[in-house]
Amino acid sequence: MWRRLAVAVLAGGLVLAACGAPAAAGVAVVASAVPDRPAAAGELPDPGAVPAATTLTDRDGTPIAYLDEQYRLPVPYSRISTAMVAAVVDVEDRRFFSESGVDPIGTARALVTDAAGGDVQGGSTITQQYVKNWLIDVVDADDPAAQQADRADSIGRKIREAVLAQRLAHSASKQDVLAGYLNTLEFSGNLYGVEAASRAYFGTDAAHLDVPRAALLAGMVNNPTRYDPYRHPAAATDRRDTVIVAMRAAGSITPAQAAAATAAPLGVLPGGPVTPGGNCYGATPGAGFVCEYVVDQLQKAGITEHQLDTGGYTVRTTLDPKVTAAAQAAVDRNVPPAQDGVANTLALIRPGHDDHQILAMVSNRTPGTDGGAGQTTTDLVADPSNVFGAGSSFKIFTTAVALEAGTVGFDSTLPDPTSTCVTPPVTNQYTRCYPVANDNPRYPDPISLPDALATSPNTAFVELEARTGVPKVIDMARRLGLRDTLAAPLAGGTPITDPADPRSQDPRWNQPQSQYFQNLLSFTLGVSPVSTLEMANVAATIQSDGTWCRPDAVLSVTDRTGADVPVARTACDQAVAPGIAHTMAAGLGRDTITGTSAAAARNAHWTRPTIGKTGTTNTSESVAFVGATGGIDGIAGSSMVFADGAHPSQICPGTPVHLGQDCGKGAFGGTVAAPPWFDAVGTALGTAPDVPLPPPDPAYTPAR
């Protein structure tokens, strides 16, 4: 190898010898600059280590998002068109397939000029250019000073490249070197490699590049900014035509093909280059929140953000495109994306005993930084982002605890005064009773448990919560699904414990909800921050015979070679006995028939057997619907509509749903949150047959 390099240097020396001693001394300087060491780790290009975008797909394999630091989609030589191979070889390095990494003729010419004190010359082969690009965009990608040295017009830099190029030429095939080079190339913007460029400029892949398009990309290699077809179309056309001339001269195309290619338009996509963006903000419609959840899930499983952005993984998610499209359309019809101050979130999950797969996570908002366009930088669906709470849907937890403890049975009746003041279970000299009243005086007193679940009186459930104990109700909420919700403080976010922060002394900020509400009877009324996704999972747990599984958004992960990558997952557990889940399902089965969502169900022509529970906060700043239908193979979900602006106030029904004080008592879970649930789930299920709800378990029918 060194002998081959010496041949190049000697060639320059022989020429320079005729020019006198000063030039010969220059050659000595050149020779002394050759590093006498092996290549440092990472210096030699490795096609398997080039940063590559991670592709997220839906469950059918269609891409929904890309994660990258450099948008690059490496492809093998076999997936690069012959036109592209010919174009780049003919214009950049016509002797590529016969030389040995360094072109002696070109190198000798460059070294003669350089050693004589002239301008530093080119003479680089494709292999040398590959090495240079590798050093700039891979090895030193995070080191601007090193990148500057990699670009320096110096003899030392060129010799280093030549040494590495020779080593590479003897360790890799010509096809692999050329593919590596084409995969490493930097185009304009954040575009790297021929495959990403093909998609961004032309909407096709590298395997289908024809002569004019291949010539355009090959021409851009020389100077991606100068020959940018969008900013400088005339210069790009001239450069493309220069490449076509080179292809014709090399015999790669016929004169007729050259004429046709020269006459062709640039053919780039309008408004391009069209790139997907390097994070979840660039996800396809309806996929942004699932994307964010997937990233979080994989990072918790041990795959770092940097690995995701550079590893070239393929992540097949659980997202169902049909269900997602139906869900996105439903929330957008209910609350337009740019509607000021009102968010509508909807999460849909497939129940199961082994996993709870997320089918859709959508909102009228989308991930992004443009608030005026309805974008948000928080995960509105997965995080406890509804800071006002899910209202009476929390009565599910009080009921489940009471059934489990034998405090009530399915056939029990509950005291239901119009108003009352209930003393918390744990008292001291400062304890006051908790005043609570029903929304209207027309509730029966007493009321049956199924009717109470359907019509949702407050006094009956607050008294039941006092009898069972608030800590047990909180624990039931955790068991059925509110794992992350209950870890968040009342003020939202994460508990603040830094003594330097004055909020660390405030229980609303420094305690998780699981601790804050230990003796507060308001818990069953759903007055605290809550996750839409986790409330959907509560319905999925009930529908899954009491089996809780963490909502899962990942079906599989493979690396760039196609090998499976294991993903650690939280084990499912039996949150409640199947008999309790069945009894709860039976008790929740009247909501869409005679309960608070019945009118919305009729308007939607909804007749499927469904478990359901609505929720409305005291001042209608948040409304919710939680439900499931279709049995273990059906859909469970939660729809929440809540104030999300800087000046939250009452939500009003209408077209569109809006903030205001012009609607009396405001929105309700049944009037505003339930309709998009019926809309989305009905479309998603289509003609799927109805599945009856289970009857109440005899063991939990009477109070024990």
Secondary structure, DSSP 8 states (H G I E B T S, - for coil): -HHHHHHHHHHHHHHHHTT-HHHHHHHHHHHHTS--S---TTTS--GGGS-B-EEEE-TTS-EEEEE-SSEE----GGGS-HHHHHHHHHHH-TTTTTS-SS-HHHHHHHHHHHHTT--------HHHHHHHHHIIIIITTT-HHHHHHHH---HHHHHHHHHHHHHHHTTS-HHHHHHHHHHH-B-STTEESHHHHHHHHHSS-GGG--HHHHHHHHHHTT-TTTT-TTT-HHHHHHHHHHHHHHHHHHTSS-HHHHHHHHHS-----TT------SSGGG--TT-HHHHHHHHHHHHHTT--HHHHHHB--EEEE---HHHHHHHHHHHHHHS-TT-TTEEEEEEEEE--SS-EEEEEEEESSEESS-GGGTEESS-TTTSS-BTT--GGGGHHHHHHHHHHHTS--TT-EE---SEEEE--SS--TT---EEEE-SSTTS-SSEEHHHHHHH--HHHHHHHHHHH-HHHHHHHHHHHT-HHHHHS-TTSSS----TTSGGGG-HHHHS-HHHHTTT-GGGGG--S-B-HHHHHHHHHHHHTTTEE--EE-EEEEE-TTS-B--------EE-S-HHHHHHHHHHGGGHHHHSTTHHHHHHTT--S-EEEEEEE-TTSSEEEEEEEESGGGSEEEEEEEEE-SSS---EE-SSS-EE-S-STT---IIIIIHHHHHHHHHHHHTT----------GGGSS--
